[in-house]
Amino acid sequence: MRNEHSFTFAGETLVALPSGALWWPEASLLCVSDMHLGKSERMARRGGALLPPYEVRDTLRRLQADLETLDPAAVISLGDAFDDMEAATALDADARDRIAAMIEGRDWTWVTGNHDPAPVAFGGHAAEGLTCGPLSFVHIATRTGRHEVSGHYHPKASLSLRGRHVSRPCFLRDATRLILPAYGTYTGGLRSRDRALSGLMAPDARAILAGQPMVEIPMPR
Amino acid sequence: MRAMELPPSLAEWFASRHWSLHPHQHEMLDRADEPALLLIAPTGGGKTLAGFLPTLADISANGHEGLHTLYVSPLKALANDIRRNLRIPIDEAGLPIRVEDRTGDTSQTARKRQRADPPHILLTTPESLALMMSYPDADRTFKGLKRVIVDEIHALAENKRGDQLMLALSRLQTLAPGLRRVGLSATVDDPAAIAHYLARHPDPCPILHADPGPPPDIDILRTDEIPPWAGAGGRYAIPTILSEVKAHKTTLIFHNTRAQAELFFHALWLANEDDLPIGIHHGALAREQRHRVEQAMAAGDLRAIVATSSLDLGIDWGDVDLVIQVGAPKKVKQLVQRIGRANHRYNAPSKARLVPANRFEVIECRAALEAVREGQLDGDLRRDGPRDVLCQHIALVACAGPFRDADLFAEIKTVGVYADLSRAAFDECLDFVATGGYALRAYDRYQRLKEREPGLWSLRDPRAARQIRMNLGTIIDTDTLKVRFRGRGGQPLGEIEEGFAATLTPGETFLMGGQVVRYEGLNQMTVEVSPRPDKEPRIATYIGYKQTFSIQLAERIQQILNDPGRWDALPWHTREWLALQRENSLLPEPGRLLVESFPRDGRHHLCLYGFAGRNAHQTLGLLVTKGMEEAGLDPMGLVATDYAVLIWGLQPVRDVRPFLSHDGVHDALESWLAGNAVMKRTFRAAAVISGLIDRNFPGKRTTGRQATFSSDILYDTLHRYDPDHLMLKITEEEAMRGHIDFGRVDLLLKTVGDRIDQIALDRVSPLSAPLFLEPGRVPIAGKGENRLIEEEAARLMEEAGLGALPA
């Protein structure tokens, strides 16, 4: 059995992938959120720590692997694809080529995030949000959203295994909302217990842990 | 011929008190001109005064403008204490000398003033000194410096704080070329190694031995109460300990951990029917709390004080006439130094009593006692200078101003532990500090240092200095949270581990500073509590100081176990316990490897008695878990001590032998190690010290979306994309000296060969019981963990009633 987790949301069958991406087979649509490409470059630029400058390469490698496995017709980047606008322009030629090659032949949407206006110079088109069948896609969950897929919070959840703690990025879902984990390699997480998340999600919300193995648990709160 | 004379007013002051100098104090004056001098003296021998006499004499006779002597000690409390003690002769003899201290507790304004207008004598810690030296005005502050005194150098020489200090001294020596170094040390195994550590390489460093005084009066405390099988607190012995306290003037009661000290103090207080004044002192208590206890102690107001290692180092407690050590001392050296607390009259023997906390510790105590009586010490191996500390040093040097790489390299080579550093190894560190040292060079923003002209380096952006200074230091702490009483201006009580705080729910109680407090809530990263003396406390966990005993003690323990003839020296209950081990299992024999397997608490356990030291056992454990993982036996974790390693997993190991092949231990483990928690922990420490990642500052953590992410991600990323990066090399260097001991495992396996005795038991054996109390467990992430995750997830869904609902 493949390590993935299928579930029903708004009447559609969706698949949470271990990479943190969301796959909608019926629509041949792949959605990733919060890649934060160029984070290490931005930190160095601002006089912060000199982190290993490999996260662009690593995030794109994982995205490429998902694209090769599933070959989606449509891709949505659900905001904060780049850590900031300057990070988008500072990408090296290799990374730009790889992004362009991924976009080629696909219906690619950059949803604008709070860190970056959409980088349409790479191809694809920009949108503040979009609706696809019964689902709507936005960067930050709205109070009134229904059947809404969003990102922004970088949710993570932990499991206690008798004296051991396992903490992983996770998908959060209830009947009306689905929140994606951050896809980027250099992204920390916000505990699902945080008020920002526990206040947003319904009492019966569940968390799907990304990574290996994927499991679904009641959302820790 | 005397190089220096005691100033007449000080000589008179001594005479008026009918004091005369000890011979070693005279000799310190005689040899004041030695470029480096190491004094080895027992506590109570006037060691500190001996260190300061040349300074007092020089300033009195010749006067001095600015900073004359720098005194560095590992503890803030020690700097405080020395200032108090030094003021007395200076004030009463009317010497024109200004003394101040400078530690993490010194206010910002006082610090600024001290750099501009330094006192004659400045008392400080390695970190505070490193910080002072990172300011551009350091050359002015230290220009006229003549002497530096390193107190408790035996303690500093063991760790990276000492390495950082010695690097700072190499800078000082450049700023003040005539600088003389004095080291003050308790009894050590290898004085020459400490002397080499202290001196400017390759200068010689003569060693001065003070009269060690009469041998200590030390024994195991006879109690009517019987120690428990397992357990760590020694609370069973409280009635006997209380009567000892009553029979002595002042008693110091040492514990190995803070949590044990807290629990013991609480129990002691409840049993204290005569209301004897008793205090508690440990490093997790708030400064105000500690000061109060220190003052009460100095004033002679306390009959007993329950303490941890915060009192180990040379603090002067006046009239202590008995030291009680609860729990077996893990190192002989520590025991000797703790005994040194008792009886500061130089010529009277120190009196100390050991209280084993459980039956295994009876044997440990016995072994430690024999070692002290035979004058055997632990024999710590000295190591090469760690390169993460070097990276931090280079960054701090850059904060102070432009530097030439050739000069800095030459300066670093004068530090004993860095004497063998190659230019290439130095250049790697310089490159790391300057650019991050990555193979990928695409981004020009990756520049912290700029090479202004060939060989001349400086910070690209001077504002980076702030971040570098904030991350200064080589102590890697678990994250802690401050604890206060709720309400405005609530009294600070100390710190607890963040992990423990996360398990508290409002209304729960725990012990802090000897009192039971109730958790009220978390407010801006401070734990708020209220007093709740009527409740039973939960146990507070503090920063877990990992203590294992030395290999020397482990070997002694094996000898005692093996020789029933020596059991006579043990109390009857312990003899009975050993007999029980022999009856239910086996006693470990030299040249053979005893392996016990037994179930406990839903896990299958395996205990290997190697008596080869903790590092070797950790490696041995990793070797076995690798075999188990490959055989599908789902290993879950391990914990190592100096005498054994305990491994647990989901499946029983019927025959451990196939996993213990000695061929190519190193190769076999390389890939398994890379993914292991031991390496990731090591990486994190190295990355923090060398400045790759910032320390966590509790108050400053971002709320809302987290900006920080786990250092494990950086470790994995480097492994994949830049496997030759300096940080991975340092991680391996550190692991080799710190946690992984391939050589000894190899030797052990070769010696043992197929003489492996595996015995299957239906329950925990007497000898393995203490391992269940050991902190420092290493998790193994493999298929076993995956299974547990799936089981736990299913259980949680079921419990929440979500399991049956359609997905």
HADDOCK unambig.tbl for C-alpha pairs under 7 A between the chains (distance, minus, plus):
assign (segid A and resid 7 and name CA) (segid B and resid 807 and name CA) 5.47 0.50 0.50
assign (segid A and resid 8 and name CA) (segid B and resid 807 and name CA) 6.12 0.50 0.50
assign (segid A and resid 44 and name CA) (segid B and resid 445 and name CA) 5.93 0.50 0.50
assign (segid A and resid 44 and name CA) (segid B and resid 446 and name CA) 5.74 0.50 0.50
assign (segid A and resid 45 and name CA) (segid B and resid 445 and name CA) 5.21 0.50 0.50
assign (segid A and resid 47 and name CA) (segid B and resid 464 and name CA) 6.12 0.50 0.50
assign (segid A and resid 49 and name CA) (segid B and resid 692 and name CA) 6.03 0.50 0.50
assign (segid A and resid 49 and name CA) (segid B and resid 693 and name CA) 6.24 0.50 0.50
assign (segid A and resid 50 and name CA) (segid B and resid 436 and name CA) 5.48 0.50 0.50
assign (segid A and resid 50 and name CA) (segid B and resid 446 and name CA) 6.44 0.50 0.50
assign (segid A and resid 50 and name CA) (segid B and resid 692 and name CA) 6.41 0.50 0.50
assign (segid A and resid 51 and name CA) (segid B and resid 692 and name CA) 6.61 0.50 0.50
assign (segid A and resid 52 and name CA) (segid B and resid 438 and name CA) 6.83 0.50 0.50
assign (segid A and resid 52 and name CA) (segid B and resid 718 and name CA) 6.84 0.50 0.50
assign (segid A and resid 54 and name CA) (segid B and resid 717 and name CA) 6.98 0.50 0.50
assign (segid A and resid 54 and name CA) (segid B and resid 721 and name CA) 6.93 0.50 0.50
assign (segid A and resid 153 and name CA) (segid B and resid 705 and name CA) 6.03 0.50 0.50
assign (segid A and resid 154 and name CA) (segid B and resid 705 and name CA) 6.97 0.50 0.50
assign (segid A and resid 161 and name CA) (segid B and resid 788 and name CA) 6.80 0.50 0.50
assign (segid A and resid 186 and name CA) (segid B and resid 709 and name CA) 6.78 0.50 0.50
assign (segid A and resid 187 and name CA) (segid B and resid 709 and name CA) 5.95 0.50 0.50
assign (segid A and resid 188 and name CA) (segid B and resid 706 and name CA) 5.49 0.50 0.50
assign (segid A and resid 188 and name CA) (segid B and resid 707 and name CA) 5.93 0.50 0.50
assign (segid A and resid 188 and name CA) (segid B and resid 708 and name CA) 5.35 0.50 0.50
assign (segid A and resid 188 and name CA) (segid B and resid 709 and name CA) 4.03 0.50 0.50
assign (segid A and resid 189 and name CA) (segid B and resid 705 and name CA) 6.83 0.50 0.50
assign (segid A and resid 189 and name CA) (segid B and resid 706 and name CA) 5.66 0.50 0.50
assign (segid A and resid 190 and name CA) (segid B and resid 704 and name CA) 6.98 0.50 0.50
assign (segid A and resid 190 and name CA) (segid B and resid 705 and name CA) 5.42 0.50 0.50
assign (segid A and resid 190 and name CA) (segid B and resid 706 and name CA) 5.67 0.50 0.50
assign (segid A and resid 213 and name CA) (segid B and resid 786 and name CA) 6.10 0.50 0.50
assign (segid A and resid 215 and name CA) (segid B and resid 790 and name CA) 6.36 0.50 0.50
assign (segid A and resid 215 and name CA) (segid B and resid 793 and name CA) 6.31 0.50 0.50
assign (segid A and resid 216 and name CA) (segid B and resid 793 and name CA) 6.30 0.50 0.50
assign (segid A and resid 217 and name CA) (segid B and resid 793 and name CA) 5.25 0.50 0.50
assign (segid A and resid 217 and name CA) (segid B and resid 796 and name CA) 6.20 0.50 0.50
assign (segid A and resid 217 and name CA) (segid B and resid 797 and name CA) 5.64 0.50 0.50
assign (segid A and resid 218 and name CA) (segid B and resid 796 and name CA) 6.66 0.50 0.50
assign (segid A and resid 218 and name CA) (segid B and resid 797 and name CA) 5.96 0.50 0.50
assign (segid A and resid 218 and name CA) (segid B and resid 800 and name CA) 6.78 0.50 0.50
